[in-house]
Amino acid sequence: MSDYVDNIAAGVTREYFTFLTSFYDNIELLNEAEQLEMFHLICRFALRNYEPSSEEIKRTHSPLFWMAWVNIAPKIKDSWRRYKNGLKGGAPKGNRNAAKRQKNNLNST
C-alpha cells in the first residue's frame, strides 16, 4: 500500500490546518495546472501526513514548482510535529516552566 493509504488507514489525519499567506504567495507564481496540483499536494501533506520526497518533486515538476514546495513543506512538517506533540497531552501536571512570575516592583516598601 502507498504511504497515503496507510496513513488514512492508521488514522493519521487531521481535520484542519493553517494555510499561510506565504503558501499562497508561492502558489500564485505557478501556472493554473501547477497551482491545482500544489493545492492538492499541500492538503495531502497537511491533512493526511503524506509527504512526497523533494527529489521526486524536483524530477517530475518545473523548477518553480519545486522551489515553491521546498518553501512550503518545512512549515507543514513543523505543523505535524507540533500536532503530534499536542497529542501527548502537553506538559505534565505541576510543571512550573510556564508559571507567571511577578515583576520586581522597585517603587514598593
C-alpha positions as CSV (number, residue, x, y, z in Angstrom):
1,M,0.0,0.0,0.0
2,S,1.1,3.6,-0.5
3,D,2.1,5.8,2.4
4,Y,-1.0,7.9,1.7
5,V,-3.4,5.0,2.0
6,D,-1.5,3.6,5.0
7,N,-1.8,6.9,6.8
8,I,-5.6,7.1,6.2
9,A,-6.0,3.5,7.4
10,A,-3.9,4.2,10.5
11,G,-6.0,7.2,11.3
12,V,-3.1,9.6,10.9
13,T,-5.2,12.5,9.7
14,R,-6.3,16.0,10.9
15,E,-9.5,17.9,10.5
16,Y,-7.9,21.2,9.6
17,F,-4.6,23.0,9.1
18,T,-3.4,26.6,8.9
19,F,-2.9,27.9,5.3
20,L,-0.3,30.6,5.5
21,T,-0.1,33.7,3.3
22,S,3.4,32.5,2.2
23,F,1.8,29.3,0.8
24,Y,-0.5,31.4,-1.4
25,D,2.3,33.8,-2.4
26,N,4.4,30.8,-3.6
27,I,1.4,29.2,-5.4
28,E,0.5,32.4,-7.2
29,L,3.7,32.2,-9.2
30,L,2.7,28.9,-10.8
31,N,0.5,28.3,-13.9
32,E,-3.1,27.2,-13.2
33,A,-2.4,23.4,-13.7
34,E,0.5,23.5,-11.3
35,Q,-1.5,25.6,-8.8
36,L,-4.2,23.0,-8.6
37,E,-1.6,20.2,-8.2
38,M,0.2,22.2,-5.4
39,F,-3.1,22.8,-3.6
40,H,-3.7,19.0,-3.6
41,L,-0.2,18.3,-2.6
42,I,-0.4,20.7,0.4
43,C,-3.7,19.3,1.5
44,R,-2.5,15.7,1.3
45,F,0.6,16.5,3.4
46,A,-1.2,18.8,5.8
47,L,-4.3,16.6,6.4
48,R,-3.0,13.1,5.8
49,N,0.7,13.4,6.5
50,Y,1.7,12.2,3.0
51,E,5.0,13.9,2.1
52,P,6.5,13.2,-1.3
53,S,10.2,13.4,-1.5
54,S,11.8,16.7,-2.6
55,E,13.7,14.6,-5.2
56,E,10.5,13.2,-6.6
57,I,9.1,16.7,-6.9
58,K,12.3,18.0,-8.5
59,R,12.4,15.2,-11.0
60,T,8.7,15.4,-12.1
61,H,7.9,19.1,-12.0
62,S,9.1,22.5,-13.1
63,P,11.9,24.2,-11.1
64,L,9.4,26.9,-10.0
65,F,7.1,24.2,-8.6
66,W,10.0,22.6,-6.8
67,M,11.1,25.9,-5.3
68,A,7.6,26.6,-4.1
69,W,7.3,23.2,-2.5
70,V,10.7,23.4,-0.6
71,N,9.4,26.7,0.9
72,I,6.1,25.2,1.9
73,A,6.9,21.7,3.1
74,P,9.1,22.6,6.1
75,K,6.2,24.7,7.6
76,I,3.8,21.8,7.2
77,K,6.3,19.3,8.6
78,D,6.7,21.6,11.7
79,S,2.9,21.8,12.0
80,W,2.7,18.0,12.1
81,R,5.5,17.9,14.8
82,R,3.5,20.3,17.0
83,Y,0.3,18.4,16.4
84,K,1.8,15.1,17.4
85,N,3.4,16.7,20.5
86,G,0.0,18.1,21.4
87,L,-1.5,14.6,21.2
88,K,0.9,13.6,24.0
89,G,-1.1,15.9,26.3
90,G,1.3,18.8,26.8
91,A,3.2,19.5,29.9
92,P,2.8,17.2,33.0
93,K,0.7,18.4,35.9
94,G,2.6,20.5,38.3
95,N,5.1,21.7,35.6
96,R,6.1,25.2,36.6
97,N,8.0,26.1,33.5
98,A,5.3,28.4,32.2
99,A,4.2,29.8,35.5
100,K,3.8,33.6,35.6
101,R,6.3,35.5,37.6
102,Q,5.7,38.7,39.4
103,K,7.8,41.6,38.2
104,N,10.0,43.2,40.8
105,N,8.3,46.4,41.9
106,L,11.1,48.9,42.6
107,N,8.7,51.5,44.0
108,S,7.4,49.4,46.8
109,T,8.5,49.5,50.5
